[in-house]
Amino acid sequence: MSCAQFLSPMLASGGDRRITVPNGGNTNVYGASPFPRAVIGYASSTANDISLDAFRHLERLVADWPVHGLQDPAAYAAALERMRHRLRGLWGLTADTGVVFAPSGTDLEYVGLALAGNGAGAPVTNIVLGPDEVGSGCLLAAGGCYFSGETALAGAIRKGAGIAGFEAVEVAALPLRGAGSTALASDAVAAALDTAIATARRQGRKVVAHAVHGSKTGLILPDLAAIDGLLARHGDDLTLAVDACQARIEPAEIRGYLDRGCVVFLTGSKFIGGPPFSGMALVPPGRRPAAMLARGLATVFRRAEWPAEWREADLLPAGANPGLLLRLEAALFELERFAAIGAGRRDAVIAAFGVAVRALARRIDAGLVAPALAPGGLHTATLATIDLSAMPGGASFATAQRWQKVLAARGLRLGQPVRCLRDASGDWAGTLRISLSMPMIVARAGLAPDALAAGFAADMARIAAVIEAARRRVA
């Protein structure tokens, strides 16, 4: 078996069923492939194909590894420890910043519960913001339940079943958007969080509360001033988890959250551009689980995926997850080369992308969901949600789902529609998401301005042509 034949199945292993590529198929349920393809991929808001450069990097790496070494627990632990060191260096984090690795971003919810002390059975309320804009399985995971029919360690489990040790967890959901699908103001979100936290505290419960840095549509809520207020009022009984799983975040912003004592959730498979799935929880110095981990987490995590010095994690089984290791390595490869290109070239690519997407929206008579392409950070500048309901005749959510599949069949991968807008009848409106990834930026960073603009324009013209043809068929 060649390296390539070995790598692709490995990259699609060691997770839950979302990562699986069916026999005879090329992609998982999100339309992402565990090998490089000649497609135009603006789907990093959902999931990426692995880039050709990252795949070749893994081929070189695996060629030097004995096959049995991929399953060696000691080698796995050593490799993950080196990754922790590399991540801290890339983001300028202190050596005592904890890093927990997970098979997916959704699995990171269990880290927040562990840090809140639920392993000892303490009652915990987990407050999630905008579940439609952060991830389909987040509410189940946040409630201490299995969100899939299998984990990276266990098969044939029941989706929705409680994880042993998390029986005293309750979950609450708060919206990010209000009337007319307009994003709520930071003060309104903070006030809702404050009320929910205070209610849980009066009931004698510990609290995990979420902030969002870059939702599926680019929202950041609440802002830092509001976070500071929440921590000042509730800090002793509050674990504040920042969902930055889109990874459209600057290193200084990561450090700002950690300095406040927040836990930061990231994935390597969105903006970073690695293959799906992988997750990283960054834990501020001095924070660690308040009790032994819930025993059911032994069906989700391996010991090496939690910091070695956290004895509270010693109940987790030894072992290795080669698929996760390779996915993390691909993500780190993308992070490291992105960090090397320089801010000026990076920003030029992002600016050209924004111009091209605005032109696409005008061509198809669509709108852009705020805060798409607004100035102020990677969370908006690299991600746009196209409002198809603004087109003449509109487009329903189901229509948008069909169009996304048609685009993919023609080699044009866009992000999945997200439920963030209502149409005039009150139903979910059609949306499509178009976004940059680190490997896309790196690939175009050396282009002259004219070539950069022409490349994006050609991509958008192809996307527009497919949408226009689909719209004519509907009409």
Disulfide bonds with the S-S distance in Angstrom:
none
